[in-house]
Amino acid sequence: MSTDVNSASDSERVTFRTCPLCEAGCGLAITVKNNEVTHIRGDMQDVFSKGFICPKGSTLKQLHYDADRLLTPLIKRNGVHVPATWQEAWQVIETGLSGVINEHGRESIGTYLGNPGAHNLSSMTFNRVLLQAIGSRQRFSASTVDQIPKQVSSGMMFGSVSSVPVPDLDRTQYLLMLGANPYESNGSLCTAPDFPGRLEAMQARGGKLVVVDPRKSRTAEQADEWLAIRPGTDALLLAAIANTLASDGLNVLEQRLHNYLNGLAEVVAALAPFTPEAVAASTGIDAATIRRIARELRDASSSAVYGRIGTCTTAFGTTASWLVDVVNIFTGNLDRVGGAMFSLPVAGSGNTHSAPGRGKGFRIGRGHSRVSKHPEALGEYPAAAMAEEIETPGDGQIRAMVVVGGNPILSTPNSQRLAKSFEQLDFMVSVDIYLNETSRFADVVLPPPSQLQRSHYDLALLTFAVRNVANYSEPVLPLAPGQLDEWEILAKLSAIISGAGIETDPSVIDDLAISSLVQSAIKDSASNVFGRDHQELIAELSLSGRRGPDRILDFLLRTGPFGDGFGAVPNGVTLEKLIDSPHGIDFGALEPRLPEVLRTPSGKIEIAPPQLIADLARLLLTLKNKVDESQLTLVGRRHLRSNNSWMHNIEVLVKGKDRCTLQMHPDDASRLGVDKDSKVLVTSRVGSLEAPVEITEAIRSGVVSLPHGWGHTMEGTNTRVATARAGVNSNILTDEKEIDPLSGNSVLNGIPVKVTRISHN
């Protein structure tokens, strides 16, 4: 571990690590005395975050010492969870899962992978091993209540889901931001520590920030301009901006982009009906403003459009995500300094492997869900389809679930229906640090170590970073005697499910995983280890004595774009070099990557993917819908001290004023007879709940808002702080039938609701 030379005594040390709680990747300086964490602050020398830290990062200490955090496995006996040994837990799992497999087949096992896995090196390297061991296509994850539309559109355009353009925040002069609130959530699919500070730096150098959001969020308050759009109409606004740019003439399109575009004329023709006048009533933004924004984007010295969860969690999430990059192309700012650029991840990604500039491309629909025939996307089905797949009899009915680091009962649509379906399962395993709203259904709960007991590298998130950087963190605290690392839990679970038996050591699965990875690389003609001896590389990797994720990471770094290629590239990156650089290594600002970043069969940007062109016809139909000024629509919101559903058991984060309120504009409140002391009943097609009201002008009329991830009221959980400040679950109101048809993403924004006053608080 890296220590501060100025430590007060031999028993005190300062360890540097990257915060694993969100996509920002901020550096932390953690003081440990007598093997206990005493203080956490921002790492002033971190090459990426430079000392920035949010309130959540400083609570890793409280999370580690949380009295409700699970330290031993739990098994359910007579409906009650009781502590068990690891051996007992493995035995129950083997009996339970083998029974389901023997009677119903492997397709009867479903999996759900939660959001924390994206911030977890063990999950990023061993979840795939687990899925392969299970051998079922019934795969679900938090991706389909989050970012999958952007990855689907990027895959269709650029050939790889890793090729998500990110705004070059540190050099742009104009940023149009839709459905994002980085002052509260610090951004997503755009890894940028101190996102707010970067926005303010842009404004300080004369740049402009325009925020499109139904709410005047904290980010909108900081913006130079706030456009209060009607929920769910982002795709219409973007189509009209693109239409304006095309109508004016795409003279700003440099030859470098023209050379790499396939389908330009087709997309221009398809966008012709979406004039600013045509979309103004639907979006709530007048035609003159739409034209002005389009031309400001075009005429700025550099500009970028950035859309996030508010654009993804709509009925047109994939189409809106595509149109973000159509606009970036039409302004000439794709793959350009200060525009929307592609990261070059140090550990490699889907757009650094295989021959550059051309590839197999990307497609969806390699299978369809059993009940509603939703197309597969990124190897999974919509999380909103889980309930019907569990409830509906027939071949392939889900009879068992394996949930890793997820709480879908609070985070996916129509939570009440999903909870009832989980009650019907024959068997369930959950890997989680808490007995929460989802893991309470599990027959066995397997607790991973805390974030401070794991090594860390943002394998997924640095794929979308605004600079090319690398930060590795060794564990801050040791594992307790008998405690298993998370990769060991996942490897052991994989062995049991595959039929290898409970006596199989996790190292066996680990050896198979690294062997498969090496074999793939030496067959890749573009790899820096192409043609090398398989055993020689594994032997060199093993010299350090590392196992599990660290050994895999070392291999990925050494074969990545900046890697040493096992001696082929002098001074190239290895894991050892990152360990010797506790504040990280900065490989510089983003650089243009066309055409090598492309992995499409044509070797060009597919700006007019057939599925997306076809979806414009569905989008056009929405213009015929008459706007009902009396209709209320529900949107979500984020808070700086929340992190989905699982940080609410930390007192320092949830204390203070109640944040789980229904925000409502004064005009709507007056019309409905609601005042600040009212409690209201909110009803949608699928459910209803009671909530306190917060009346505010920081939301457009006709829109109401509830935060995501609350509702800790269910029996059988053990999160005492969260239960004391339970809030309400907004996903009781979201509709599992409302899904973006291209990506399978849930519609969490723009839910029609009725609000009725029921009492005063």
C-alpha positions, 0 to 999 in steps of 0.5 A: 500500500502507498503511504504518506512519508509524513505519517505521524507514527509507524501505526498511522499511514495514508493510503491513496485510492479511487472512490468506487461509489460513482462514475467520477472516479475521484482520488481519496487520501485515507488515513488509517491508524492502528488498522482503523480508518480515521479520516478521508479527504480528497487526494490533492495530487490525484492526476484526474480529480486534483483533490475534489471530493463529494459528500459520498466519498467521505463516507466510505468509512461509515459504510465499512463500519456500518453495523447493518453491513453483512459480515457472514453468509445468511441462509433462510430457515423457516422464513427467517435469515440466520447467520451461517458458515460459508460451507453451509451456504455453499451446500444450500446453494448447490442443493437449491440450484442443482434441484432447479436445473435438474427439474427445469433446465438451465434456462430456468435460472435468471440473473440480475446484475446491479449498478455497483458492479460497474464500479467493482473490479471483481464484478467486471472481471468475474460476472462474465464467468458467472453468466457463462457458468449459469448458461441461461439467456435469462439475463437482466441488469441495471443497464436497462433502467439506465444507459443501454440506449446510448450504448446501443446507438453508439454500437449501431453508429460506430460498431462498438458499444465502447465507442460512446463519444464524451464531451471534451469538457476541458476544451469546449466552448459550448455545451448543450446538456440534456437530461443530466444533472452533474451538480448532483450526480457528477455525470455518467457515461462521461467520467469526469471528476469535479464535473461542476468545476469543469463546467464553471471553468468553461464558463470562465473562459467565455463558454456557454452552458445550456441545460435542457430539463423539465426541472430547474436542477442545480445544474440548470441554476448554474447554466447560462440558459435553461430550457424547460422541456416537456418530459420525454420529448428530447428526441423531438428537440434534437431532431429539430436541431438537426433539421435546422442544421441540415436546412441551413446547409452542412457547410461546417462538415469538414472533409475528414468527417465526410470521408467517414459518413455512410447514409448522410443523405438518408438521415437528412431526408428522414429528419425533414418533417421535424422542423422547429415549428412542427415540434414546438408545441410538443416540446414546449420550446418555441421554434425561434429558440430551437433555431438559435440553439442549433446555430449557436452550436454550429457557430461556436469555436467548439461545441458538444451535445451531451445527453444522459439518463433523462434522455435514456429513460424515455420511450425514445431513449435510443433514438434520442441518444443517436440524435445527440451524435447526429447533431455533433456530426452536423456541427462538425464537432465529432472527434474534434478537440472541444467537441465530442471525442472518444477516450483511449482506455489504458486497459483497452476496450472493444474499440482497441481490440482487433484490426482498427477501422473496421470490424463485425459491427453491432446488432441487437435481436440475437434472441427474444424474451420468452413472453413479450418477445423483446429483442436482446440487447448487449446480451440481456433482456429488459429488466422490466420483463423480469416479473412476467418471465417469473410469473408465466408458466412454460418452458424457460419460466424463471424458477431461480434468480441469482442477483449480484449487487442489485436491488431491482425491487426498488430500482425497476418498474412496477416494483409491487408486481416484481416483489410478488413475482420474487415470492414465487421463486423456487430458489434465490441467491443474492451477493450483497452487503445488505439484507435489503428489499431484494436480498430479503427474498434470497435463500442465501445471501453472500456478503462481499467485503467492503469497498475498502477491502478490495483492490480497485480499477475503473475498468468500465468507467475509464472507457468514457473518461474525458482524459486518458488516465489510469488509477489503481488502488490496493485494498486499504484494509485487510480481509478478516480471517475466513472472509472471502474476496468478492472474486472468490465468491463469484468464482466459487458460485460459478464452480457450483453452478457449472456442476464442478462441486462445492469443493472446487477452489476459486483458483481453478476458475481463476486459472480458466478465466486468465487462460481464456483471456490470454488465448484470445489475445494471442490470436488477435493480429492487432494485439501486441502479444499476437503469436506469443506463447500462451504459457510463457505469458501466464508464467510471467503474469504469475511471477507477482503472485497476484490472483483474480482481478489483479492478475487479469487487470495486469494482463489487460494493461500490458496488452492495452494501447499504452501497455508494455506488451510483455517486453515488446514496448519499453516503458509501457504500462504494467500494473506494477507501474500503477502501484508505483504511481498512487496518484495515477498516471495521466496519458493526456487529453483526448485525441482524434481517433477516426477512423481507427476507432470504428468497428463497422463492416463498412469502415465508416460511421453508420449515421443512418442505421436502419432501425433508427431511421425506421423509429423516426416514423414512430417519433413522428406520430407523437406530433399528432398527440394533442398536448393536454395542459391539465395532464401531470407527468412524473419525472425522477431526480437525483440528490448529491447525498444519494446513490440509487437505493443503497447509500440510504443507511448512512446517517450522515448522508440522509440526515436533515430535511426530507428529500423524498418529496413530490415537487410540484409547480405553484400553478399546479398546486393551486389548481389542485388545492394543494399547499406546502403542508399537504400530503397527496395521493399519486396514481399511475396505471400500475400503482399509487403512493402517498407523498409529502409535497414540495411546491417550487418554481424550479419545475415546469408546470404540468410536471411533478418529480419524485427522487429515485431509490427510496421506499425502505418500508418492506418487512424482512430487511435490516437497514435501520437508518434507511427504514427510519427515513424510508421515503416512498418508492417512485417505481411503484408508479413506473409502468413495466409495459412502457419500454424503449423498443430498440434497447429494452430500456425502461421509461422512468420519465414522463409517466402520466399520473393523477395527483389528489390531496388527501390530507395535511401533514 
